[in-house]
Amino acid sequence: MHKKSFSACSTAAARQFSKPARNVSENFMSSFSAILMARVNSLLTPLRELSDRLSRLFCCLIRHSNKYK
């Protein structure tokens, strides 16, 4: 009987300890992914602007070259 109550206590204790650990890891992962997404977006913004400018430039060049055909 003593063994059974110890087992129940240790299981309850393990549940109590695993819950905060899981929350900490989930919080870490969510904040890490938020930081990572912010970094990726900050890197992609100049690339998007460059892509827009290049596409406008190519459109202008195509229109210009079609003018002289």
Secondary structure, 3 states (H helix, E strand, C coil): CHHHHHHHHHHHHHHHHHHHHHHHHHHHHHHHHHHHHHHHHHHHHHHHHHHHHHHHHHHHHHHHHHHCC
